Amino acid sequence: MDISWILAKNYVGSEWSLNGDNYSGLVWLSNSPKPTEAELSAQWADVEFQREYDAVTVARQAGYQQMSDPIFMQYQRGEATEKEWLAAVEAVKDANPYPVRAS
């Protein structure tokens, strides 16, 4: 569990400091109630999934810019086929699959 990620994603605007990576090092500086270790732990799966999902989105965007966008421009100019462009899009998706949320 990455406490700093959970706090950064789910407690925006809250003030805190973390000494190390354990709950015992969490100093809560906000007026709102300090989340319990159990509350943070319960949020970890969703935060981790979103972090992985966001990383894939970034990787896909880079892949599209490098692989499929140039072919799309060629397709628009009549220098490549739609099939070639769509194959490049699929190659990016295949190389960067989105994570599957655990049930």
N, C-alpha and C positions, 0 to 999 in steps of 0.2 A: 504494500500500500504506500502510495506517495502522498503524504499529508499535504505538502505544499501545493501539489496539483489540485487536490480536492478543494483546498481553501481558495486558491486562485480562481477556480471555475465556479464554485458554488457559494462563495462568500465574498462576492465583489463588493468593495466599499468597506469591508471590515478591516480592522487593523490588528495585526498579530505579528509575532516573530517566532521563528522556529530554530532552536539550537539543536542541530543534528537532524535525525530523521525519525525520531520516536515521539509519540504523543507526550511523553514526560517533558520534552523540550519545548512544547507549545506554550507560549505566553500570549494570552488573549488581552488585547489592548482596547477593544471596542466596548461600547456600552451594552451591546446585545449579549445574550447568554453564550458562553463558550460551548461549542459543540462537544459532545462526549466522544470518546474514542469509538464507541459502538456506532454512533451516528455517522462518523467519518468512514468507518469501515463499511457500513451499509451503502455508502455512496460510491465507493471505490470502483465497483464493477462498471457503473455507468460512466464515470469519469475516464476510466481506462479505455472503455469502448470508444468514447468520443474522441479521445486522444489518438487512438489508432485510426479511426475513421477520418479524422482531419489530416493525418499524415498521408493516407492514401489519396485523399482529394488533392493535396499539394503535389504528390508524385504524379498523379494523372494529369494535372494541369501542365506540369513540366514536360511530360511525355507527349501530350497533345501538341505543345508548342514545337517540340523537336521532331516529332514523327508525322503526325497526321495533318497539322496545319499547313506545312509546305505542300503536301499532296493535295489538300483541298484547294489551295491556290492554283496548282497545276490543273486540277479538275475544272476549276472555273474558266481557265484559259483554254480548255480543250486538250491539254497535254497529258492528262491522266484520266482514268475512268472513275466513275462513282464507286465501282467495286473496289478499286485500289485504295481509294480514300477510306471507305468503310472498313476495309481489312486493316488499315493502319490504326483506325480508331479501336477496333476490336483487339489488336495486338497490345495497345496501351492498357486497355481494360484487363486483358488476360494477365499481363505482367504486374498489374497492381490491383488485385482483387480486394474488394471491401471486406472488412472483418464481419463475421457472423456473430450476432449477439447471443450470448449463452442464455439459456432459458432459466 
